[in-house]
Each structure stands twice: as structure tokens, then as C-alpha cells.
Amino acid sequence: TQQRIKLEPTFFYYWNEVLIKSYYHYYKAHVKRWKNYRIIAVDGSTVNLINSKELTEAFGGQINQNCFFTTAKTFYCYDVLNELILHSQIGSYSIGELTMAYKYIDTIEQDMLMIYDRNFCNYKMIALHQWQEKERKYIIRGNENHTFITDFITSKKSSTIFYMKPTATTIRNLKKSGYTINSKTLLKVRLVRVDLNDKVEVLITNLWQEEGYKTNDFKDLYFKRWAIETNISLQKNILQLEAFSGLTS
């Protein structure tokens, strides 16, 4: 423990960066892709830490009827076809996974296809992908709390173009990110219907039909996101990620 504390945490971050980039560079002929894209699944989770005073002050936590748990929020970007965690982040429990995701978007590379679950379904998330110098491709599972999602399901269409309108809150939040828009700033997206055994899901994307992305592609493509769930389970249940011995942030 005394020796470990001499190492800066950033050492491991940059070491991992070197390893990941080396893999893609030296093994590039064998890197698995989907239509020239690396499929990157995104998800957030939580990890329980030791209930030390310093960790509680740094990360916060949650409480139940019995006790308080020091808990941190985590965020991952995972190359599902090549089984590599490209980015991981740990922060205060009060920080939402959306906040972590917003900060990562500027580092997304052009050959990445990002896949998100319904927690990431909002105007700002989509805008930050599409308003890059060259738009970054994404698939986001639609949240049924949005009227346009339920309306699309009712329409029985398999695919359509929709123009999203920003809310007043979205306009304020985007201004903090350096974008000045108004209520007439529409965002063009594609909605794709996916029929499952017991329900209908809607995917929001900028993989346009005229670019050759067929409606039938999306069911299997989105299902690949599940690999990040199993990877987080591997970390926690097999590799025992939460068996921390560190007492300091």
C-alpha cells in the first residue's frame, strides 16, 4: 500500500491508452468491424467503496434503512467486437452518467459507431454527436417518455425521418456547452422500429437509409450493446472489482 500510493493514478490511464492504441495500430488487419465501424457500447454503473472518511467526502454515496454506503459512479466505452474497454471513468455518486458521456463525445473518433441505452435519449446527446466537424454516428434506444417515440410506434412505420425540437431546458444546457440555439433549431434524426417478442423498441440514429443502412440491420446491431453489460458483470462478479483495499481517493 505504501509503495502503491507513490504512483499517480494517471499513470494507469495513459498506460491503458498506449496499450489500446498499440492494439489498433499493430493488429489493424485483424480488428473486427461492422461496415468499417468499430461498435462502441456505452454504459454507466456504480461501485461500492470502503467507508473511509476521505472516500465518502470524495465520492459520496447512498443510504438505506440500515446504513450508509460509500459509492462511486462509473462510466465505460467498450469495443464490443474486439472486447476492449477504450475509456473508463470514476467520479462522485452525484454525477450522472449523462454528464460523463457529454464530456467524452469530443474524443469520439470517426470510425466509431456509438450505441447507447434509453438513459441517453435526449436532444443534447444527439446534437453533440451531429454537430461535430464531421458528425459522429450513433444509435440510441428511444425512451417511451418522449411523445414522438410513442407516436412513431402507433404509426406502424418501420423507419422514418423526424425533426426533434429543443426544450427551454435543453437550450440553456447547450448554451453552457458553447452552442447558441433557439426553439426553431430542429434536429434531423432517423427513427427505426424494432419488433421484439413482447414489445416494440424504437432506435434513434443518424445511420441514414440513403447511405445504405437498412432497417433490418438495426435489431442485431443494437443487441450487440449487451456485451457491455456482461463485461461490467465480469468485472464485478468474476474479477471482484469492488474488493477495494484503497482508503484514499
N, C-alpha and C positions, 0 to 999 in steps of 0.2 A: 504493500500500500504506500509506503514512504517513497519507494522508487517510482511508482506509477504516477504519483502526484506531480513529479517533475516534468512529465510530458504534457505539452499543450494539447488540448482536445482537437485543435485544428489540424494537428499532425495526422490524425486518423482520417479526417475529412479529405485532406489533399492526397494522402496515400491511396485512398479509395478512388479518387478522381484519376490518378495515374494508372491504377490497375484497370479501371473501366475503359479509359481511352486507349490503353495498350491493347486490350482485347479487340476493340472495334478496328484498330489500325492493323495489327499483325494477323488477325484472324478474319479479316473483312470478306474474304472469298467464301467463308462458311457462315457468316452472320445470317440468321433466319429473318426473313421479312415477309410482309404481306403487301403485294403490289408496290414494292420498293420502299415501303414504310416499316420502321420499327414500331411495333404496337406497345405503347406505354400506358399501363393502367395506373390510376391514381386513387389513393385512399388515405384516410386518416384513422387513427386508433388512439388508444390510451395505454400507458404503462404505469403500474404501481411501483413507487419508490420506497426507500426506507424512511420512516417517520422521524427524520432528524430535523432539528430546528432550521438549519441552513437550507435544506432541500424544500421544506414546507414554505419558507419565505421566498424561495426562488421559483417554485413551480405551483404552489397552492395545492388544491385537491378537492375531495368531495367527502360528504359526511352522510352517514345513515343513522338509524336509531341506536346503534351500538357504539360507533367510534368514528374517528376521522381518518381518512386515507390520504397520504401524500401521493398525488397523481400528476403525471405529465401528459401533455398532448403530443402525439407523434404524427408524422406525415411522410408518405412514401410515393416514389415514382418507380415503377417496376417494368422492365422489359420482359413481357410475358413469354415471348418465343425463345429468348436467349437466357431466361432465368437470371437476370441481373437487376439488383437494386441500384438504380442510377442516382437517386437522390433520397436522402433521409434527413429528417429534421425533428428535433425535440424542443418543446417550449412549454410555457406556462399552460396549466389546465384551462385557464380562462381564454386562451387564444383559440379561435375557431379554425377548423381545417380549411375553410374558405380563405381566411387571411393568409395562411401559409401557401395556399395554391396561387393566390394573386401574385405573391412575390416571386414565385417560381416561373411564371409564364414567360417573362422576358428572356429566360435562358433556354426555352424550348427550341430545339433545332428543327430545320426544315424537313428532315426525313422522319420526324416523329409524328405518329398518329396517337393523340391523347384520348383516353377513354375514361369517363367519369360516371359515377352513380348519381342518383337523383338529388343528393345533398348539394351538388354543384350546379344545379339548374337555375341559372338567373341571367339577366341581361348583361351585367358587368362581366361575368365569367366569359360569356360568348364574345362580347365586344373586345376584350383584351386579347383574345385569340385572333379575331378577324382584322383588327386594326394594327397588327404588326406590319412592318415594311412589306413583308410577304406573309399573307395570312397563314396561321398555323392550323393544321387540320385537327378536328376533334369529333368525338361522339359523346353526347351527354344524355343520360336517361331522363326523360321528362317527368316532372313532378305533377301529379294529378291536382295539386292545389292551384295550378295555373288553369284558368278557364280555357285558354286556347288549346291546351292538351286534351281536355275532356271534349271540347267541340270537335277536335280532329278525330277522336275515337268515334264519336257519334256519326261523323260524316261517312264512315266506312271506306274512306280512301286509303290506298296503300302508301302513297307518297304525295307530298305537296310542298309548295313554297309558301312560307309565312313571313310576315314582317312584324317583328316584335317592337312594342313601344316601351320606352323607359318610364318608370315611375318617378315621382319627385325625389324619393329617397335615392334611387339609382343615379339620378342627375347629380345630386350632391356628392355621392360616393365616388363617381367617376371624376368629378372636379378635383377631388383630393388626389386622384391618380394622374392628374395632368390633362384630362380630357374635358373640354367645354362643349356640352351638347344641350339640346332642348327637347321638349315633348314631341317634336316633329322629326327627331333623329331616329329613323327606322332602321332596324337590323334585319337583314335578309337571312333566313335560315331554311333548312330543309327538314321537314317532319317525315319520319318513316314509321309505319305501323309494323309491329311485330306481334304475331298471334302465338300465344302460349297455350298450354292445355286448359288452363282455368282462368286466364285473364289476357288482357291486351296491354302491351307496353308501347310507349312512343319514344323514339330516339330523335334527338335534335342534332343536326350535323351540318358541316359545310363541305361534305363529300357530295358534289353535285352530280345529278343524273347525266348531264351533258358531258361530264368528264369520264363517263363510263362506269360509274358506281351504281350497280343495280340494286333494286330494293331487296332482292333475295340474298344479297351479300351480308346484310346487317345482323340477322339473328345470330349466326355463328360468330360473327366478328365481335359483337358485344359480349357474347358468352365467354370470350377469352379473358375478359376482365376478372373473372372469378379466380384466376391464378394468383392475383394479389391477395385475395382473402386467404387462400390456402398457404401462401408464403408467410403472412403475418401469423397464422396459426402455427406454422412450423417454428417460427422464431420464439413464440411464447410457450408452446407446449412441448416441443422437442428440444430446442436449443436453450430453453429456460431463460429467455431474455430478462424476465422480471426477477431473477435471482441476483439482484444487485448486491454488491458489497461496498459500493462507494457511499460515503457520508456527506460529501461536499458537492456543490453544483458543478 
